[in-house]
Amino acid sequence: MRSGVLPVRAGFVVSKAVGSAVTRNTVKRRLRHLVRDRLADLPPGSTLVVRALPAAADQPYARLGTDLDAALAAARSPRRPARTTGGRRE
């Protein structure tokens, strides 16, 4: 790490709802490998948290990559402020 440049970090949340320990570890290994290739595209100092849903256990590797790319694109897109009316959000 160069001085003054913060590293990009990634963490994974794979709950028991995803499956057995073997299944959870398989999902985590797949996600870790997919994220590793995408870390360089994130701004320095970023922290990425990937949460695997139960359906991730049954998805092929390519589909996990596609879903990860879609989630990263959504995170990068500008947010529209929520409209408020009379104290309620719409």
N, C-alpha and C positions, 0 to 999 in steps of 0.2 A: 504494500500500500504506500503510495506517495504521501508525503506529509501534506496535510491540509485537505486531502481528498477523502471524503467519507465513503465507506464501502456500501454497496447495495446488499441488503440482507433479505432472506426469504425464510418463512416459517410455514409449517403445514399443520392443519387440523384435520385429523381423520378419526372420527369417533367410532365407537363400537357399533353404531347403527350401520356402518359401511359393511361390516361382516366380521369374520373371525380374525384372529391376530395375523394369520398368514395372508388373508385378503387385504387387511389394512396395510400391512407392510409392502405388499405388492403395489397397491395404489400409491403409497407414499414414495416408493422407489421410482415409479413411472413419472409421477409429478415432479419429483426432484430432478430427474433427468431432463424433462421438458422445460422446467424453469431455468435450469443452468444455461441452456442455449439462449435464453431471452433476457438474462440479467444485464447484459451489456447495453440493451436498448432502454433501460430505466435510468432516470436521473440519479446522479451521485447522491448518496445518503438516503435513498428510498428504502422503505421497508414494505415488503410484499407478504401478505398472509393469504395462503390458498386453503380454502376449506373444501374438503371433498364431501359431496353428498352421497347418499347410499347408492344412487344409480351409477356412480363412478366405478364401482366394482365390476360391473358388467360391460363397460365401454371398452372398445378397442383402443389401442395406444394412439392411433391417428385421430380418433374422435376426441380424446382427452386434450390433444394438442390444439385442435380446432376450437374447442370450448375455452381453453386457456387463452388463446389468441383473442377470442371474442371478449372475454372478461377484461383483458388488458386494454383492448381498444375502448371498451366502455368506460374504464377507469380514467383513460386519458382524455376522453371527450369532455368539452365544456358542459357544465351543468346549467340548466335554466332555473332561475329562481322560482320557487313555488308561489303561485298566486294566492293571495289571502283575501277573504271577504268576511268582514264582520268578525274577525278573530278566528275564523275557521279556515283550514287549508282545503284547497280543492284539488 
